[in-house]
Amino acid sequence: MRRSNSPLLIDHLWRTAKRLYQADAVIYAGYLAFLTALVFVPVLAVAFWLSEQSVIASLADRALREYLTSNLFPDSAQSAITSLTKLRVNARKLGLSALLAVGLDVVLKAYALNGAMARITAAPTAWWQAIRVLLVLLVVFPITVAAVVWVLGFLHHFTVALIPSVRVALDWLFIPLKVSLPMWAGLIVIYAGMLPQHFRLRSIAITSAVVMLAIEAMRLILTGYFSQLAQVRSLYGAFSAVPIVLTSLFLMWLLVLCGAGWLAQTQGREKKRI
């Protein structure tokens, strides 16, 4: 008689949640969300400067505007875009201070991610692992995500130019892909390059896909929930985007760490079988 997989899955989820609790994943997620929100303005300043000289950065700037327009309240989106326009004008004045702020933020993120991944996987920490995480954040992650965005943009425009009659269908297909595929590739880079232990690429790819779908579902649910709360608009006014962004960042990082915990628990179970 074949044993059901449901109890095994529930037990695996319980052990993963216990591992994340013992590793203080919630605290690390809050810390990473705070760092991400804190560096938002310097990153935009650097991105605006690069957008004048790079096609990829220009596409990222356009994607950010589309995201704000489609995911925030109309008043909040307009206020955010107005602020971004002012920031674009003053981006050059920030100069070296913006680069230093971004660099310091990346170093702090590398330190936090290294500590979180090490505690989740119960692996000993080492100074070279923090350097590896820093290189992943500074080099591998942005290059991978930018390459995926560029390839998708090239395929989109090339296919539309080749078959103009299906432009609407292609837009419907490529717009979600321009968000999901770069996110999927970025998660694979995070797990493969930042986890202190060796994990199978297949497990990393599957876990990254699940985390990516969970982040997208969280974003849609959270945006729909906040859009129904009139109190948010009356309380925050033009800054009603703040609670949405902060909550989204916290849950996003928490889901990323949950994926790391799932991988660590899966590897531990496979070792016991061997």
N, C-alpha and C positions, 0 to 999 in steps of 0.2 A: 504494500500500500504506500502510495507516494505522499510524502509529507508536504503540507501546505507551506508556501513561502510567506504568508501573511504574518505569522508570529515571528519569523526570522527578521522580516523587515521592520516590524514594530520594535523588536529588541535592538536592532541596529540603530534605529532612529533614537531610541532612548539612550543608548550608550554614547551616541554622537552628541546629543544634547548635554549629557553629563560631562563629557569631555570638554565641551565648549564652556560650560558653567565653571568647571574647575580651572580653566585657562583664562577666566575673566574676559571672555570674548566681547561681552556687552561693553565693558569699560574701554577696551581697545577700539571698538567700533565708534564709540562716542568721541574718543580722542582723535581718531582718523577723520571723522566727520567735521570736528572742530577745525583741524588743520586744513581740510579741503575748503571749508567756507572762508577761513581766514585769508587764504591765498587767492581767492577768487578775483579780486581787483587787480593785483599784480600780474596774474596769469593773463587776464584780458588785455592789460596794457602791453605785455610782450606779444600777445597774439595779434593785436591790432597793428603793431609795428611790423610784424612778420607778414601780415595779410597784404601789405603794400608791395611785398617783394616775393611772395610765394603763392602759387596757385592752391596748394593743399591747405594752407592757413586761411586763404580766402574762402574756400569751400567750408572749412570748419566754422568760420565766422557766420556764413550764411545759414549753416545748419543750426547754430546757436539761436539765431533770430527766429527761425522756423519753430524751434523747440519752445521758445518763450511764448510765441504767438499762439501755439496750439495747446499748450499745457497749463497756462496760467489764466486767471480771470482777465477779461479784456482791459480793465483799468490798470491792473498790475502789470500786464504785458506791455502796455503802452508806456507806463512809467519806467519799466525796466529797460525798454529799448531807448527811451529818451536819455536815461542815465548812461547807457552804453555809447550813445552818440557823443555825449559830452566827454566820456572817458576816452573815446577815440581821438577827439580833438587834442586832449591833454596827455595822450599816451607818451609822446616823445619827451615831455617834460619830466616824466617819472624816471626815464633813463636807467642809470645803473642801479638805483634803489629798487626798482621793480625786479631786475634780474637777481639782485642779492636776496630779496624776499622770497622769490621762487626757489632759488638754490637752497636757502635755509629750510624752507618748507619741505623740499624733497628729501633733505637729509633727515629731518625729524620723522617724516613718513617712513623712510627706509628703516630707521631705528625702531619705530613702533611696529611696522610689519614684521621685521625680523624677530622681535620679541614675541609678537602674537603667534607667528607661525611656529616658532620654537616651542612655545608653551603648549600649543594645540597638539603638535606631534610628539611632545615629550622628548625632544631631542636637545642635546647640549648646545649652548650658544657659543659662537666663536666670532672673533672680530672680522675674519674674512667673509663670513656669511653676511654681515651687515654691508660690507663693500659690494658683495655680489648683488644684494637687493638694491643698493644704490645704483649700480650699473644697469640693472634691469629697468628701474624707474626712469633713468636719464637717457638711456640709449635704446635698449631692445623694445620696451613698451611703446614709446612714441613712434619709432620707425615702423614697427609692425602694424600699429593701428593706422598710421598715415598711409602705408602701402596698401592696406586693404581698402581704405576710403578712396584712394586714387584709382585702384583697379576697378572698383565698382562704378565710380564716376565715369571712367573711360568706357567701360562696357555699356553703361546706360546711354551715354551720348552717341557712341558708335552704333548701337542697335537702333536707336531712334532715327539717326541719320540714314541708316540702311533700310529701315522699314517704317516710314513716317506714319503709316495708317494705323499702327498699333501703339501709338504714343501713350494714350491713356492707360492701356493695359500695362505697358512697360513702367510707367510712372507708379502705378499701383503696386507693381512687383518690386521695383528697386528702392522706393522710399523706405519701406520697412527694413530691407536688407542693408541699407546704408547705416542703420542704427544697430541692428542685431549682429551682423557679421563682424564689424570692428569690435563690438563689445565681446563677442565670443573669442575672437583672436586675442584680445587684451587679457581676458581671464585665463586663457591657456598659457600666455606668457607669465602671468602672475604666479600661477600654480607651479608651472614647470621651472621657473627661474628663481622663485622665492622660498619654496618649501625646502627645508634643510635635508630632507630625505628623498630618495629616488622613488618616483611613482611611474606606473606605466602610462604611456601617452594615451592609450585608449581610455583608461579610467579618467585621466585629466580632461580629455575632450568631451566625454559624456557628462562629467560633473560640471564643466564649464557651460555646456549647453543648458543643463537644468538650472544652474544659477542665473544664466542670462534670461531664460524664460521667467524665472521667479522675479527678477528685477523688473522686467517689463510689466508683469502682472501687478506687482506692487505699485509701480508708477501709475498705472491706469486706475487702480482701486483708490490709491491715495488722492490723486487729482480729482476723481469723481466724488470722493467723500468730502474733501475740502470745498469743492464747488457748491455743495449743498448747505454749507454752513454760512448763513448770513452774518453770524457773530464775528467770523474771521474778518470779513470786509469792514464791518463797523469798528472793530477793535484796532486793526492794523492799518486800515485805509490804503494808501498807496504802497505800503510795505507788506501787503497781505501775501506776497510771494515768499516772505522770510520763513514762516513756519512750514510751508510746503517744501522749500529747498532744504531746510535743516533736517526735517523728518525724513525726506527722501535720501539725503546723504547718509544719515545714520543707518537706516534700514539697508541701503545698498552695501555699505561696508560690513554690516552684520551678516548679510547673505553671502558675501565673499568669504568671510571667516567661517561661516557654516559649511561652505563647500570644502574648505581646507580641513575642517573637522571630519566631514564625511570621508574624504580621501584617507585621512590618517586612520580612522576607524576601520575602513575597508582593508587597508594594508595590514593592520594589526590582526584582523580576522584571517586574512590569507596566510600570514606567518604561522598562526596557530594550527592551521590545517596542515601545513608542511611539517 
